[in-house]
Amino acid sequence: MWGNTRMVVLTAMSASLYAAILIPFKVLPIIPGVTEFRPANAIPVVCSFLFGPAGAWGAAIGNVIGDFFGGIGPGDLFGFAGNFLYGLIPYKAWEALSDGDPLPRRPLAWMAFAAVVLLASAVCALTVGWGVNLLGFVPFSVLGNIILVNNFLVAVVLTPFLLAVLYPRVKRGRLLYRDIMRAAPAGGQPRSRLRRRIGLAIVVVATCAGMVVGNLLSTGQLTLPFIASVDAASSTRALEVGLGLLPIMLLLVVGVALL
């Protein structure tokens, strides 16, 4: 992607658009200095379906730009990773499921579309929630669930309307990532549909397991032997959640790589 000028330009456009909508809503924090009401959450999903990897990098970079206006800290590293995945999963998951345009018209297509948006939201929530909890800032059960709901509700409501307006125009202009990347020099063999679906299945399993286990560990309903006593003084149970979710996060990385 980085060897294609148009994809680099689309990355910059995606990042600037995301940041431009994020920044004004910094005045409406949900958790001050960590997250806020974000109607901009539809932008990474839209840009993912339109621009593919450029949308993913744009989401990550745009989130960092927005964070400069709300306070920069070590948790922003996980924000970068989480938003990158938030922009990566939609188009990757859709490619694994369908060859059609992401403009659902039938009930089954609507269900698949909503599931893809929910998965992307949950992957972002799991990544950011685990990382920020690992640093001991905010409990996973608070931040992870807020990000999941915030991302999903905004994206699933706004994204279909934005895509209905933008997708046909971008497609006619041959600016979809499929058109641009197909015109670029080949960088390797395309991945098989079977491999992508295996990767998608792993991502789904890891994400569901991560959200459930993360909440159980964070609220104390599940404990890890020999660690609970060490971590007892921590209000965020950072060590238990961090180590308990580590195998699941590694599994998630494997699934994303296969996608």
Long-range contacts (C-beta under 8 A, 24 or more apart in sequence): 1-52, 1-53, 1-54, 1-57, 1-181, 3-184, 3-185, 3-187, 4-180, 4-181, 4-184, 6-175, 6-180, 7-51, 7-53, 7-54, 7-177, 7-180, 7-181, 7-184, 8-54, 10-47, 10-51, 10-54, 10-55, 10-58, 10-175, 10-177, 10-180, 11-51, 11-54, 11-57, 11-58, 11-61, 12-58, 13-58, 14-43, 14-44, 14-47, 14-51, 14-54, 14-55, 14-57, 14-58, 14-59, 14-62, 14-87, 15-57, 15-58, 15-59, 15-61, 15-62, 15-65, 16-62, 16-65, 17-43, 17-47, 17-58, 17-62, 18-43, 18-44, 18-47, 18-58, 18-59, 18-62, 18-63, 18-65, 18-66, 19-62, 19-63, 19-65, 19-66, 22-62, 22-63, 22-65, 22-66, 23-65, 23-66, 23-69, 26-66, 26-69, 26-70, 29-70, 30-146, 30-150, 31-138, 31-142, 31-143, 31-146, 33-70, 33-71, 33-73, 34-75, 34-132, 34-137, 34-138, 34-143, 35-143, 35-146, 35-147, 35-150, 36-70, 37-150, 38-150, 38-151, 38-154, 39-154, 39-158, 40-66, 41-150, 41-151, 41-154, 41-155, 42-154, 42-155, 42-157, 42-158, 42-159, 42-162, 44-83, 44-86, 44-87, 44-90, 45-86, 45-87, 45-90, 45-117, 45-120, 45-155, 45-159, 46-159, 46-162, 46-163, 46-166, 47-87, 48-87, 48-88, 48-89, 48-90, 48-91, 48-120, 49-90, 49-91, 49-94, 49-102, 49-159, 49-163, 49-167, 50-163, 50-166, 50-167, 50-170, 50-175, 50-176, 50-177, 51-175, 51-176, 51-177, 52-91, 52-176, 52-177, 52-178, 52-181, 53-88, 53-177, 54-177, 55-87, 55-91, 55-177, 56-84, 56-85, 56-87, 56-88, 57-84, 57-87, 58-87, 59-83, 59-84, 59-86, 59-87, 60-84, 60-87, 74-135, 75-128, 75-131, 75-132, 75-135, 75-137, 77-131, 78-127, 78-128, 78-130, 78-131, 78-132, 79-128, 81-127, 81-128, 81-131, 82-123, 82-124, 82-125, 82-127, 82-128, 82-131, 82-147, 83-124, 85-120, 85-123, 85-124, 85-127, 85-256, 86-120, 86-121, 86-123, 86-124, 86-151, 87-120, 88-256, 88-259, 89-116, 89-119, 89-120, 89-123, 89-203, 89-256, 89-259, 90-116, 90-117, 90-120, 91-177, 92-196, 92-199, 92-200, 92-256, 92-259, 93-119, 93-120, 93-200, 93-203, 93-259, 95-196, 96-193, 96-196, 96-197, 96-199, 96-200, 96-259, 97-197, 97-200, 101-167, 101-171, 102-163, 102-167, 103-160, 103-163, 103-164, 103-167, 104-160, 113-160, 114-156, 117-152, 117-155, 117-156, 117-159, 118-152, 118-156, 119-203, 119-204, 119-207, 120-151, 120-155, 121-147, 121-148, 121-151, 121-152, 121-155, 122-148, 122-152, 122-207, 122-208, 122-211, 123-203, 123-207, 123-252, 124-148, 124-151, 125-151, 125-211, 126-207, 126-210, 126-211, 126-214, 126-245, 126-249, 126-252, 127-249, 127-252, 129-214, 130-210, 130-214, 130-241, 130-242, 130-245, 130-249, 133-214, 133-218, 133-236, 133-237, 133-238, 133-241, 133-242, 134-238, 134-241, 134-242, 135-238, 136-234, 136-236, 136-238, 137-236, 138-236, 139-218, 139-235, 139-236, 139-237, 139-241, 140-214, 140-215, 140-217, 140-218, 140-236, 140-241, 140-245, 141-214, 141-215, 141-218, 141-219, 142-218, 144-211, 144-214, 144-215, 144-218, 145-215, 148-211, 191-258, 195-258, 196-258, 196-259, 198-258, 199-254, 199-255, 199-256, 199-257, 199-258, 199-259, 200-255, 200-259, 201-255, 202-251, 202-252, 202-254, 202-255, 202-258, 203-252, 203-255, 203-256, 203-259, 204-255, 205-251, 205-255, 206-248, 206-249, 206-251, 206-252, 206-255, 207-252, 209-248, 210-245, 210-248, 210-249, 210-252, 213-244, 213-245, 213-248, 214-241, 214-244, 214-245, 217-241, 217-244, 217-245
